[in-house]
């Protein structure tokens, strides 16, 4: 081991001598570098290899390389003087360390990416290319790594053939990966652009008829083959086909783009005539190029809002026409139409928001006449329109879905916001509670109690008492138990709070927040009843002792604060917790006890 380290240090001798001779480092600094490198060398040749040892060494050498570069500038030595002996030697050492750690821990993709990034920064592109190849041998199932490697070959190495080869190899391994097909398609379009630029540079006024390959590329034949293979491999996915259209419009300067787009939409129309999503994408065709239109308008500082509004109207007309004649599922198509309208509303500016709200309302009304809207759609509709219109919509919604708690809750909330008449609110609540699902929903009980707490204490107490009734679902009682206790504490005496606790603690279901809130209330009173607190903790432990670390910690905290010298009790409670808690909770309990010094 020592011989290997000594040999590596001796190999650095020329580097040290040259660095000292030209004044980059003093003798003392060189000795320090030697000591540090010796320590790192010993770490990386241990029998048991650790990734962190390599990374620490690489980090040290990278910082040293930066220091060398900074001192070159400070001493005005120039970037080339003795660079091979010093800078290049450090770079090769870092590269050797990266190769070694990547070989030993080849399954760590982040190591490979860090290595490649280092090589890119050093402009060592040929080594980076081979590093990509090595990484793909182990991580060939990561589609994004293939894309990254192919882009590097095309954009940095300027090797379209290598990039194409990588894409094709990746697609043989993962033919169902959509992102690979899309990126390959985009690459072939970029290659057409490259050929076009090359011809422009060569100023080819007369086409070379012998170069049939370039002619085929410029006519988009290769691009067409990629698309054909993609749609053959990945079937029944109209959204996937439309993603090709969006890419094509980024290259609208090519003569073949428009005919190609028409071809894709023809496939959508013929092959997916009964697919609602495909028909929806066809309807939205006028807006497929919207992003490019807006970007160009922003560069020229033009207002294209009117043009966009015209395109939106064309899309709506397309939807209306399709809904009359389509073979697709009309229920699905109506929902896609609604999604489109809501999306356009969310993207609209303040100046045309009112117009979009009106359009959405009209489309929702038409949809409601033709199909059965879901309760979620009704809630979307209500969220868009004003309160008066929302009242009418919610009346329809609750008539259609009388047992839906969310719709009744929205209707009750709207009544509360519109009216100050408590009789009207009470009538609305009673109407909602005629339906069993609504009556047993904590949602509507919380809403009405939020209102009554501000307006009517008597009715509030009545509602809390009703919520704890055995006639209601247990979820209502569980949800409101703790809230009832807190409200009683705010409005009544501690004696009444204790009476309520005694009454509710004997009823199921048990609620941990209920016990914890009562304990906090007792602890905050001027005349603390320690016996009642202990009883509350013990009752809570019966129900929640197996699963709640926080309960045991709170119990220990309470004993330590109020019975600080009772170490026997603390030890006994701690021991009970260790026996009661389940394994996952037990680990957390031991950690928290150690941190809080509770034992």
Secondary structure, DSSP 8 states (H G I E B T S, - for coil): -HHHHHHHHHHTHHHHHHHHHTTSS-HHHHHHHHHHHHHHHHHHTSSS--HHHHHHHHHHHHHHHHHHHHHHHHHT--SSTTTTTTHHHHHHHHHHHHHHHHHHTTT-HHHHHHHHHHHHHTT-HHHHHHHHHHHHHH-TT-HHHHHHHHHHHHHTS--HHHHHHHHHHHHHH-TT-HHHHHHHHHHHHHHHHHHHHHHHHHT-SS--TT-HHHHHHHTTHHHHHHHHHHHHHS-S-HHHHHHHHHHHGGGTTSTTHHHHHHHHHHHHHHHTTT-HHHHHHHHGGGGTTHHHHHHHHHHHT---HHHHHHHHHHHHHHHHHHHHH-SS-HHHHHHHHHHHHHHHHHH--GGGHHHHHHHHHHHHHHHHHHS---HHHHHHHHHHS-HHHHHHHHHHHHHH-TT-HHHHHHHHHHHHHH---HHHHHHHHHHHTTSHHHHT-HHHHHHHHHHHHHH-HHHHHHHHHHHT-TTS-HHHHHHHHHHHHHHHHHHS-HHHHHHHHHHHHTSSS--HHHHHHHHHHHHHSSS--HHHHHHHHHHHHHHHTTT-HHHHHHHHHHHHHHSTT-HHHHHHHHHHHHHHS-HHHHHHHHHHHHHHT--
